[in-house]
Amino acid sequence: MFALAGVLALAGCGLSAQQKADDATVRAAGVPAPLYDKMVRGDDLSVGDVMTLSRAGVRDDVIVRYIRDQHTIYRLTPRDFTALRDGGVSRSVIDFMEHTDYRSPDSPWGP
């Protein structure tokens, strides 16, 4: 009982208005519970997770913001690019993922 109360209390602490809105968007999209739980914990998203979010109708800006906020780095292979495109992920999300490699000069994290 106390553990559940602690989790619920922490879930709302320290979240910005934007993060709360993004959380509501993801919940409303009906993403699978394990993926939602992964996002609540702040875990990195896999390529498959990004495809699932896109298929569920989660907006690009929400997906990109989550990836950026978690500082996730993707090193996409040609197979990943094909899977993402075929999986319904938008070009803008794929482009963002492609440039998360921190060593890249055009990375969102800098050179």
C-alpha positions as CSV (number, residue, x, y, z in Angstrom):
1,M,0.0,0.0,0.0
2,F,2.7,2.4,1.0
3,A,4.8,1.5,-2.1
4,L,1.8,2.3,-4.4
5,A,1.2,5.6,-2.7
6,G,4.9,6.5,-3.1
7,V,4.8,5.7,-6.8
8,L,1.7,7.7,-7.3
9,A,3.1,10.6,-5.4
10,L,6.4,10.6,-7.4
11,A,4.6,10.2,-10.7
12,G,3.3,13.8,-10.5
13,C,6.3,15.4,-8.9
14,G,8.7,17.5,-10.9
15,L,6.9,17.1,-14.2
16,S,6.6,20.2,-16.3
17,A,3.3,21.2,-17.9
18,Q,4.7,20.0,-21.2
19,Q,5.7,16.6,-19.8
20,K,2.2,16.2,-18.2
21,A,0.6,17.0,-21.5
22,D,2.8,14.6,-23.4
23,D,2.1,11.9,-20.8
24,A,-1.7,12.4,-21.3
25,T,-1.2,12.2,-25.1
26,V,0.6,8.9,-24.8
27,R,-2.0,7.5,-22.4
28,A,-4.8,8.6,-24.7
29,A,-3.2,6.9,-27.7
30,G,-3.6,3.6,-25.9
31,V,0.0,2.4,-26.2
32,P,0.7,-1.0,-24.7
33,A,1.2,-0.9,-21.0
34,P,4.8,-2.2,-21.0
35,L,5.8,0.7,-23.4
36,Y,3.9,3.3,-21.3
37,D,5.6,1.9,-18.2
38,K,9.0,2.1,-19.9
39,M,8.3,5.8,-20.7
40,V,7.2,6.6,-17.2
41,R,10.5,5.1,-15.9
42,G,12.4,7.3,-18.5
43,D,14.0,4.4,-20.3
44,D,15.3,4.8,-23.8
45,L,13.0,3.8,-26.7
46,S,13.9,1.1,-29.1
47,V,13.3,1.4,-32.8
48,G,10.3,-0.9,-32.3
49,D,9.0,1.3,-29.5
50,V,9.1,4.4,-31.8
51,M,7.2,2.4,-34.5
52,T,4.6,1.4,-31.9
53,L,4.2,5.0,-30.8
54,S,3.8,6.2,-34.4
55,R,1.3,3.5,-35.2
56,A,-0.7,4.4,-32.1
57,G,-1.0,8.0,-33.4
58,V,1.3,9.7,-31.0
59,R,2.4,13.0,-32.5
60,D,5.9,13.5,-33.8
61,D,6.7,16.3,-31.5
62,V,5.9,14.1,-28.5
63,I,8.1,11.3,-29.7
64,V,11.0,13.6,-30.6
65,R,10.7,15.5,-27.3
66,Y,10.8,12.2,-25.3
67,I,13.9,11.0,-27.3
68,R,15.6,14.4,-26.8
69,D,14.8,14.6,-23.1
70,Q,16.2,11.1,-22.4
71,H,19.3,11.9,-24.5
72,T,18.8,8.6,-26.4
73,I,21.4,8.0,-29.1
74,Y,20.6,5.9,-32.1
75,R,23.0,4.5,-34.5
76,L,20.6,3.4,-37.2
77,T,21.4,0.7,-39.7
78,P,20.0,0.5,-43.2
79,R,17.6,-2.1,-41.9
80,D,16.5,0.3,-39.1
81,F,15.7,3.0,-41.7
82,T,13.6,0.6,-43.8
83,A,11.8,-0.7,-40.7
84,L,11.0,2.8,-39.5
85,R,9.7,3.9,-42.9
86,D,7.7,0.7,-43.4
87,G,6.5,1.0,-39.8
88,G,4.8,4.3,-40.4
89,V,7.3,6.6,-38.7
90,S,7.5,10.1,-40.2
91,R,10.5,11.4,-41.9
92,S,10.9,14.1,-39.2
93,V,11.2,11.5,-36.4
94,I,13.6,9.4,-38.5
95,D,15.7,12.4,-39.3
96,F,15.9,13.3,-35.6
97,M,16.8,9.8,-34.6
98,E,19.5,9.7,-37.3
99,H,21.2,12.8,-35.9
100,T,21.3,11.7,-32.2
101,D,24.7,10.3,-32.5
102,Y,26.6,12.8,-30.3
103,R,29.7,12.5,-32.4
104,S,27.9,13.8,-35.5
105,P,28.5,17.5,-36.3
106,D,24.8,18.0,-37.0
107,S,23.7,16.1,-33.9
108,P,21.0,17.8,-31.7
109,W,23.5,17.4,-28.8
110,G,26.3,19.2,-30.6
111,P,29.6,18.0,-32.0
